[in-house]
């Protein structure tokens, strides 16, 4: 698999992890953060989203990708 293909797969995996995470956080916290300045809302949301994505969702998606793309023996 080419380096370029790996980069595209990683971009898709990151998008698949980040977009739903931000949507869920916005649904859960939108009312609580509504009156805060936009920069502060963004910092709070990013501070929650980054660990969820990096430590939770991306490892899961990487394992799933490995299962789907590795050749099966037998």
C-alpha positions as CSV (number, residue, x, y, z in Angstrom):
1,X,0.0,0.0,0.0
2,X,1.4,3.4,-0.9
3,X,2.3,6.2,1.5
4,X,-0.3,8.4,-0.2
5,X,-3.0,5.8,0.3
6,X,-2.1,5.4,4.0
7,X,-2.4,9.2,4.4
8,X,-5.9,9.2,2.8
9,X,-7.0,6.3,5.0
10,X,-5.7,8.2,8.1
11,X,-7.5,11.3,7.1
12,X,-10.8,9.3,6.7
13,X,-10.3,7.6,10.1
14,X,-9.6,11.0,11.8
15,X,-12.7,12.5,10.2
16,X,-14.8,9.5,11.2
17,X,-13.6,10.0,14.8
18,X,-13.7,13.8,15.0
19,X,-17.0,14.6,13.4
20,X,-19.3,12.4,15.5
21,X,-17.3,13.3,18.7
22,X,-17.9,17.0,18.0
23,X,-21.6,16.5,17.2
24,X,-22.1,14.5,20.4
25,X,-20.2,17.0,22.6
26,X,-22.2,19.9,21.0
27,X,-25.5,18.1,21.7
28,X,-24.5,17.3,25.3
29,X,-22.8,20.6,26.2
30,X,-24.3,23.2,23.8
31,X,-26.7,24.6,26.3
32,X,-24.1,24.7,29.1
33,X,-21.5,26.5,26.9
34,X,-23.9,28.7,25.0
35,X,-23.2,31.9,26.9
36,X,-19.4,31.6,26.9
37,X,-17.2,33.4,24.4
38,X,-16.7,31.3,21.2
39,X,-12.9,30.9,21.8
40,X,-13.6,29.5,25.3
41,X,-16.3,27.2,24.0
42,X,-13.9,25.9,21.3
43,X,-11.1,25.4,23.9
44,X,-13.4,23.4,26.2
45,X,-14.8,21.3,23.4
46,X,-11.4,20.6,21.9
47,X,-10.0,19.7,25.3
48,X,-12.6,17.1,25.6
49,X,-12.6,15.9,22.0
50,X,-8.9,15.4,21.5
51,X,-8.4,12.7,24.2
52,X,-11.6,11.0,23.2
53,X,-10.4,10.8,19.6
54,X,-6.7,10.1,20.3
55,X,-7.1,7.5,23.1
56,X,-10.4,6.0,22.4
57,X,-11.7,6.2,18.9
58,X,-8.6,6.2,16.7
59,X,-7.1,3.1,18.3
60,X,-10.4,1.3,17.7
61,X,-10.6,2.5,14.1
62,X,-6.9,1.5,13.5
63,X,-7.6,-2.0,14.8
64,X,-10.7,-2.2,12.6
65,X,-8.8,-1.0,9.6
66,X,-6.1,-3.6,10.2
67,X,-8.7,-6.4,10.4
68,X,-10.3,-5.2,7.2
69,X,-7.2,-4.7,5.2
70,X,-4.8,-7.5,6.3
71,X,-4.9,-10.5,4.1
72,X,-6.4,-13.5,5.8
73,X,-4.5,-16.8,5.9
74,X,-6.1,-20.0,4.6
